[in-house]
């Protein structure tokens, strides 16, 4: 606790009303890709295509060209487990109770005469709220708990590291499978004893380097929720079963209803309530290699806000004078008007309601642990530190 410390706090006016249809319409499609960091895979450096001289920034722009501005403008690959992309819309996506809030398009398809699978390369989804208001995806992330999240076969906090290969190494072909040209191409290690290491193999169908060529890293590390393998070899080909719900590139687009923000959970698996989200992250959720068809890698083709007419308006900034100081277990707030307000965690979870009178207020915060919090009313928000 910091006693007798005065914090000069900026208050920003927020547009908390729901955007009406008469307001300039928000685009239902992706407007910006913020991060693209695939794990190694057979479609990496192809979707999107790497060209000599490309940098992280130029590849980020290429990923944006494949995902932004339309329903399904193109396609990108996320490579093996953990490879990810982060994107957003030109507005906050509202959580409309009882409805699916947004949809992410992939390239999954059903096998002929099969309703339970075919080609399913599931990607997990995370969401984030721009709590600090800087327009960047650097706040807390919440996973949307799909059908596999709580199963005993799912591994939480699965860490994996891929090691950049020597492209001139002597290849180690598979004598029993002519499609595999190098069984020991890209090594990986994990933090799970029952799956400590393995390889992204190289196949005859994709001869380009599989490690992202625009990255200088000698190794790439990822972490996430790893769901159980879904591939089964049938009659010489691989059948990849569908998950029940809650994953990208999981079911054919016309069969997938989308994602519900109410599925959000924190790092401990506890459900959180989010009125809207600003950013979406998709990462490959399986660590699986399927012989001649290669590693299981999530592909996505675009995303859509399913109810843009209900989207939360953009934040408008209007700084007002505001001072507060923490004294013992109290937050001393001075306000020009009386109002009802709420205290939120830094991640945007509402904690409690408070009444603020005109003038100086003494708010009991003894029940809050040390940390950063937000005080919000209908038009203002202030960040404070306990």
N, C-alpha and C positions, 0 to 999 in steps of 0.2 A: 504494500500500500504506500502511495506517495501522499504525504500529508502536506496541507497548506501550499499546494502547488496550483497555480492558476494556469488554466489552459485556454489559450485564444483559439476558439473554434470557428471555422467557416461553416455557414449553413447554406445549403443549396436548395433552391426551390425545385420540387419534383412535380412532374405531371402525373398524378396518380389516377386520374380519370381514365376510363376506357375510351379508346379512340373510336369515334363515331364514323360511320361510312361516308359522311359528307366531308370528312377531313381527307386530305391527300392520302390515297391508299398506300399502305405498306406493301412491299413486294413479298409474296409468299415464299420466294426462293432465296437460296444462299446468296449473300452479298459479299462475303470476304472469307478467305482462308488465312488463318493466323499462323498455323504451324503445320508442317508436313514432314514427318520423320518416319519413313517406313522401316521395318525390319528387312533383312535380306530375303529375297524371294525371286522366283523365276520371271515375274512380270515387272520387277523393279528395274528402273532405267528404260522401261518400255511404256509403262502407263503411270505417269506421262513419260514421253521420250526424252532421255538425256542426250544433249548434243555437246560437242567439244566446247569447253569454255563456260558451260553452265555453272552457276553458283547456287548456294542455298536460296538466295533471293529469287533468282530467275526460275528455279524449279518450284518455288512457292507460288510464283505467278502462273506457271504452267498448271499447277494443281488447281489454282483458282479458275483458270479458263475451263477446266473440266467439270467444275462443280457449281459455278456461280451463274445466276441470271436466268435460269430456266429450270424446268422440271428435271430433265435428265440430259444435260448438255454434253456429257462425256463420261469418262471413267478413270479412276485412279486405283492403284493397288496398294495395300498396306503391308504386304510381305507377311512374314511369319509372326508368331505370337508377339504381341506388344506393339508392333508397328502402328502408328496412329496419325490422325489428322484432326485439327481443331478448326472449326468454322463458326460463323455467326450470320445473323440476318441484319436487315437495316432497322430493326426494332427489337424490343423485348418480346419474347414469345410468351403469351399469357397461359397460365394453367387454368383451363376451363374444366370445372369439376364434372366428372362423369363422362368426359370425352377424351379421345386420343388427341394429343396436342400437336405433334409433328410427325412427319414420315421421312424415312431415309431410304433411298432407292439403291438396290444392288443388282446383281446379275444371277441370283439363284434360280434354279429351275427344277421342275419335277422330272423324274425318270418316267419313261413311257409306261402308262397304266399303273403308276405308283402314286399314292397320296401321302406317303410318309417320308419321302425324301427323293434324292436324286443328286443335286449338287448344292450343298449348303455349306457355306464357309463363314460361320457366325462371328460377328463383331460385337463387342460390348459397347454400351453407350454411357457416357458421363455428361453431366450438365453443370454449369457454373453460373453464378450471379455476379455481375460487375459491382460488387459491394463497395470497392474503393473509388468507383467512378472514373477510372482512368482510361476506360475503353479497351483494356487489354485483358486477356484470359489468365490473370495471375492471382485470382482468388481461390477459395476452397472449391474442390470438385466433389460432386456427388454422383455415385453410380446409379443408373436405373436398373433395379434388381429384376432381371428377367427370370424366366421359368427355371433356370438352372442355378440361380444365385445361392439358394439355401440348401441345395442338395449336398449329401455327404461326399459325392464324387468330385465336387468343385473345390479347387485349391485357391484359397485367398492369399493375396500378397505373394504371388508367384513371381520371382525375380529371374530374369534371363539375361545373359550377356553373349553377344555374337562377336566373333573375332574376324577381323578383316583378313581375307585369304591372300596368299601369294598367287597371282593369276598365272604365273609361269611354273607353278608346282607340277610335279609329275602326277598325272591323273590316276585315279584308282577306280577303274570301271567295275561295274557289277557283272561278273561272269554269267549270272543267272538271269539278267535283265539287260538287254542290249540298249534300252532307252536311258539307262543310268550311266552317264559318262564319267562321273566322279562321285564316289560314295563318301569321301572325306573332304568335300569342297569347303564348306564354311562350318567351323566348329562352334558349338554353343555350350554353355554351362548354366545350371540353375541352382537355386537354393533348396531344392527338394531332393532328399536322399534317394527316393525311389525313381527319380528321373534326373540324375545328376548331370548328364551330358549327352550330346548327340550331334547330328550334322544336318545342315541344309544341303541336300545333294544337288548335283548338276545333271540336267538331262539333255537329250539330243535335240529337243524342240526349241530350246532357248539357249543360245550360245553367248549372249552378252554377259558381262559381269553382273552378279546378283546383289552385291554389296553396293549401296547408294554411292555412285561415283562422284557426286557433288559434295560429299562430306569428307573431311580430312581425318575424322576419328579412326583410330586403330581398332576400336571396339565400340559396340553399341549396346546399351543396357536399357531394359524396359521392366516395368512391374505392373501387375494387374491381377484380375480374377480370371483364373484359367479353368474353363469348363472341360468336361470329359470329352475324349475323342469320339467322333461320330461316324467314322468311316468303317466300312465292311467290304471286303473283297468278295464279289459275287460274279461268277462266270467270267473271270478274267478282267473285270473292271471294278471300279470302286463306287460304292453306293454311300452317299453322305446324307445321313438322316437329318430331318428338320428338328429344330428345337420347338417347343410348344409356342413360345412367344418371347418378345423382348430383345431381339438381336437383329443386327443389320446383315444383309446378304444371306438371310436365313430361309425365307420363303419367296416364291414368285411375287413380284411387286403387286400384282392384282389380288393376291391373297393375304397380303400383310396389312393389317389395319393401322400400324404405326406405333407410336410411343406415348406414354402417359407420364407427365411430370410427377404425378403422385407416386410413382414407383421409386422416387429418389431415396437413397439411404446414405448415411455418413460412413466414415471410414470404419466404424465399429458395427455397421449393419443396421443401425437404428434409423427408422423412417424419419424424414424431415419434411416440413411443409414449406413449399416454395410457391409464391404467387406468380412468379414468372422466371424465365431464365434468359441469359444473354449469349452464352457460348455452349457449343456442343463438341464433345470429343468422341471419336470412334476409334477403337483399337481391336486388332485381331485377338480373339478370345480362346483359340485352341492352339496347341503346340503339337502338330501332327504332320507326318509325312506319308504320302500315299503312292509309293512306287512310281510308276511311269507318269502319273498325273501330277507329281510334285507335292510341294508343301501346301497345306491348307492356308489360304491367304484371303482375307476379306477384301472385296472390291466394292466400291460405291460409286454411284452415278449422279448424285444430287440429293437435295433434301427440300422439304416443303413444310411451311407452317400451315396446319390444317384449318386454322380459323384466324387469318390475318385481320379480319374485321374486328376481332376482339383483342388484338395485340395492345400491350401496354405502350403508351406514348413514350417517345424519347425523353430523356432527362434534359430539362432546361436549367442552366445554372444562373443563379441570381444571389450573389453574396450579400449577406446581411451581418451587422455587428452582433456578436453573441459571445458571452464569456461564461465560464463555469470553473469551479474548483472542487477537487475532492478533499473532503475533510472527514477523517475517520471513516465511517461506513456510509457517508452521505455524498451525494452529488449535488452541488449547489448550482442551480440554473437560474439565470435571469432572462425573462421573456417580456416582450413588449405587449403580448396579448395572452389571455387565458385560452387553453385548448386541452384536448385529450391527446395523448401521445403514447407511444409504445417503445420499449427498449428491445433491440435486436442484437443477436450475436454478430460478430464480424462476417459470418457466412450468410447472414440474412434470415436466420431463424428467429421468429418472434418469441421473446422470453416473458414479458409482462407488460401490463398496461399501467400508465401513470396519468394523473391529472396535474396540469401545470396552470398556475394562476398568474395573472399579470404581476410583474415585479420579480422579487427574489423567491425562489423555491428551494426547499431542502428535501431531496429525494433519497429515501433509504435504499442503499444498494449493498447492504451487508451480506445478502444472499448470493451475490455475484462473485465468482472467483476473479483473481487478477487477470486482466486482459483488455482487449479493445472491443468497444461496443458502439452501437448506433442508437441515437435517440431520434425518433421520427414522429411527426404529426402529419396532417393531411397535405401540408405544403412544404415542410422543411425537414431536413435531416442533419444531425450533427454527430460527429465521431468523438468519442471520449475514451480516455485511458484510465483504468483503475489500477 
